[in-house]
């Protein structure tokens, strides 16, 4: 699981049948407290309606993604936006 900022959306005219109607977003992993980019942008499924610039929590557990999106075990989805982050604080 990691925090990220939504940088854009992705349009795909041909994709796996299980992904029909699933919104795909480009997310940039960031340090959860400092907000500094860390790593390469990733593609994540979004069912929460995250907008560009929104800080999000992304799960990299493929099975959890399939469960959240109500897909079967053959769906290729691995990353899913699981939360919209309001605030991150160092404790």
C-alpha positions in Angstrom: 0.0 0.0 0.0 1.3 3.5 -0.8 0.2 7.1 -1.0 0.1 8.9 -4.3 -1.3 11.9 -6.1 -3.6 11.5 -9.1 -1.9 13.0 -12.2 -4.4 12.1 -14.9 -6.8 9.6 -16.4 -6.2 6.9 -18.9 -8.5 5.9 -21.8 -8.4 2.4 -23.2 -10.7 1.3 -26.0 -9.6 -2.3 -25.8 -9.1 -4.0 -22.4 -9.8 -7.2 -20.5 -13.6 -7.8 -20.4 -13.6 -7.8 -16.6 -12.5 -4.1 -16.7 -15.5 -2.8 -18.6 -16.6 0.4 -16.9 -13.6 0.6 -14.6 -12.0 4.1 -14.5 -8.2 4.1 -14.8 -6.1 6.8 -13.2 -2.4 7.7 -13.5 -1.0 8.0 -9.9 2.4 9.3 -8.8 3.7 7.6 -5.6 4.6 10.2 -3.0 6.2 10.2 0.5 3.1 10.2 2.8 4.3 13.1 5.0 6.6 15.3 2.8 4.5 14.8 -0.4 7.7 14.4 -2.4 7.5 12.1 -5.5 9.0 8.7 -5.1 9.2 6.3 -8.0 7.5 6.0 -11.4 3.9 6.8 -12.1 1.5 3.8 -11.9 -1.9 3.0 -13.3 -4.7 2.3 -10.7 -8.3 1.4 -11.0 -10.6 4.0 -9.3 -14.1 3.4 -8.0 -14.1 6.3 -5.5 -14.1 9.2 -8.1 -10.7 10.7 -7.3 -9.9 13.8 -9.3 -6.6 15.1 -10.6 -4.4 16.5 -7.8 -6.2 14.4 -5.2 -3.9 12.5 -2.7 -5.0 8.9 -2.5 -4.1 5.6 -0.8 -3.4 2.8 -3.3 -3.5 -0.9 -2.6 -1.1 -3.1 -4.5 -2.8 -6.3 -3.4 -4.3 -7.8 -6.6 -6.8 -10.0 -4.8 -8.0 -7.0 -2.7 -8.4 -5.0 -5.9 -10.5 -7.8 -7.5 -12.7 -8.0 -4.4 -13.2 -4.3 -4.2 -14.1 -4.1 -7.9 -16.2 -7.3 -7.7 -14.1 -9.0 -10.3 -13.2 -12.7 -10.7 -9.7 -14.1 -10.0 -8.7 -13.9 -13.7 -9.0 -10.1 -13.9 -5.6 -8.5 -14.4 -6.2 -5.6 -12.0 -3.4 -5.2 -9.4 -3.6 -1.6 -8.2 -6.8 0.1 -6.9 -7.4 3.4 -5.2 -8.8 2.5 -1.8 -9.1 5.9 0.0 -9.0 9.6 -0.6 -6.5 11.1 1.8 -7.5 14.3 3.7 -4.4 14.7 5.8 -1.1 13.0 6.5 0.7 13.7 9.8 4.1 12.7 11.2 3.6 11.1 14.6 
